[in-house]
Amino acid sequence: MDSHLSDPELWSRLQFGFTLTYHYLFPQLTMGLAWFLVYWKWRALRTGDERYNRAVRFWAKVFGLNFAVGVVTGIPMEFQFGTNWAEFTRFSGGVIGQTLAMEGMFAFFLESAFVGVLIWGEKRLGQRYHFLAALAVALGSWLSGYFILVTNAFMQHPVGYQIEPNGLLGIASLSDYLLNPWAWVQYAHNQVAALVTGSFVVAAVGAFYALRGLHPSQARLYLRGGTAVGLVASILVALPTGDQQAKMVGAHQPVTLAAMEGKFQGGPMAGVALIGQPNVAARRLDNPIEVPGALSFLAYGTFQSYVHGLSEYPETQWPDNIELLYYSFHLMITLGSLFIALMAYASFQNWRGRLETSTGLLWVLMLAFPFPYIANTLGWMTAELGRQPWLIYGLFGTRDGYSKVVSAGDTIFTLIGFTGLYFVLGLLFLYLTGREIAHGPDDPLPAIRRGSDRELLVVPESPAKPVVAGRKAEPMP
């Protein structure tokens, strides 16, 4: 990539990177919240406990706000394939267009058709069909993620394609394309990372209410659910999904692995750098503190495995910003380790029965929610910076993919417009979400259906016995 600031490729990359990063702030929370909603709704059906329904009603509104902003910010990315990356779209559209169309036709419409039902349709549908609506929303959001990640996996590790007589890409095997092994690993890693975001946000809201003494039963529900899921998801991000992702990079993108760790010289017993500063000009990692053999083991399964260095590849094949790639990867790993430690301690305090009364821990949980967003962004920066200088690894270069008729000035103009528009949109989103959190979960409904249409179960905020409306209090069957 030409470093000159008038280079159209530079500005097209910056614009797509900005709009993509901003957009993904919202889908990662919807995917992370979706299964919380399903679980709470299922628990409401099984137990008749109104606390779970209150949680669903509250978080469905937050989900809806994220979904709406995600849709608005996702549309410009689709247009950029045609406006700023026309050559790439022309070359690869016969392949990646398949999954992008599937995402819109199957997954997005499934999610969007039921999200309104989830938010406003509880009374009309009844509890069982409302649960099915929550399930449809969750399946739609996660299916949407799979189609998008299959598209990205093809760009990282192209399979199932053929070169058509006109020189463009086409599908050779749809099953190979859809079942790309890179996609399976990337999908698992990405989705549990979304669960980390969702669990941190749920726990943060619970901590906020606990610190203010508001909605005690809901605060307890959010804290316990958020920290439990957060611990499991944070571990799964590292092992096995992160480990498998690293092995996939080592097998198919060895030059990327070398850049991620600042390895300029190859060899066995390659270490993982705990700290160090890549010095590209001098071809070394300055002031390194390493764990010997760890990289060889993590990437290839044995401590004696040979890890290739950057010096073994032509510089034209190196990622074009090794420093940013290195720091993105290492900061992501650092944050992931801190997530495990925090959620493990919170779960320990919950086991001791002290989670809701640990003021210092509650403050940490409340203030920690932005960091999974940062970690997810760093993860995607690692994936996309590591793929360079290719748009489709080994097949089609980034330099060949941008629209030659769109000048740097045109792209700078639209980037300024996106920045201003997204700033206003972000303020509106924060205001609406803050208003929902300030309002809190709705007061318990007078009654919810259980059993026959005439028997209504009331579960009050305090831990008292449930009361059946219009009858004398009696134990639950």
PyMOL commands that set and color helices and strands:
alter all, ss='L'
color gray80, all
select helices_A, chain A and resi 8-24+27-47+50-83+86-120+122-125+127-156+174-178+181-212+216-252+254-260+294-300+310-312+315-317+322-351+355-357+359-367+370-387+398-400+408-439
alter helices_A, ss='H'
color red, helices_A
select strands_A, chain A and resi 161-163+169-171+272-279+284-291+390-392+396-397+448-449+456-458+467-468
alter strands_A, ss='S'
color yellow, strands_A
deselect
rebuild
show_as cartoon
